[in-house]
């Protein structure tokens, strides 16, 4: 029975959900890797008993699944959930990461394990600490971030995804989150990572995704892929959830969006059409130029004839005066 109910709701155009269901879906939609129950309780401010009840209902509807201890959207239902949430946010940012260069480190940094392990809400692990590893690191993980600590740097990787109607807004939201995280670490460690109060962050990675993109839908339907690589950045189609047309800079994604809207709304002429009009315009200009040259020649000829007539009239006037004088 559950399987039939799940299939029917997931495929239907109308799916009745409560306000709490929408809040749950919204938070899981924005954190595509999934969320724990404790995190959802904090974000939604809902009782644990009520939350479990609504989660099970959404699972029966086929919208979410529980991969213990994480609840996440069922693979393939992302677009349906987006429609259900009536989101107009067409840009998504994921794989965002930064490198924090440590200009100065605290005295205890080389023995930081104990301090890292005491941070509440974070899972601590040692990674690749062995004789053959030349670059070991210690790692912290929670629902939103992965933090890798090295002797001279910290790598911060966002697990959270960002959504907006503008590609620049998503990168701003990500920047605000990472600065808040650094402030949090500074308070816990009682150490300033930026001695001059100026953040020294290097962008490590970022992928901007244009959701519900026609070109991406076409490529997926046809089973094709494409990659455009230039000096300024890349554009490609990603089939992972949520799939769409991706770019690795907000400038490129913004330019693509403006170009697409211009084609749809203003319907500019094709290059071939512009070339045809340009050729016709050049011919017309050449014809006008030729006509002007002919006109100028005719004007010069007429002026010469008029000058001859004027001189002839003067001579005739003189002769008439002479005749009158003789009388």
Buried (B, 14 or more C-beta within 10 A) or exposed (E): EEEEEBEEBBEEEEBEBEEBBBBBBBBBBBBBEBBBBEBBBEBBEBEEEEBEEBBEBBBBBBBBBEEEEBBBBBEEBBBBBBEBBEBEBBBBBBBBBBBBEBEEBBEEBEEBEEBBEEBEEBEBEEEEEEEEEEEEBBBBBBBBBBBBBBEEBBBBBBBBBBBBEBBBBBBEBBBEBBEEBBEEBEEEBEBEBBEEEEEBBEBBEBBBBBBBBEBBBEBBEEEEEEEEEEEEBBBBBBEEBBBBBBBBBBEBBBBBBEEBEEEEEEEEEEEEEEEEEEEEEEEEEEEEEEEEEEEEEEEEEEEEEEEEEEEEEEEEEEEEEEEEEEE
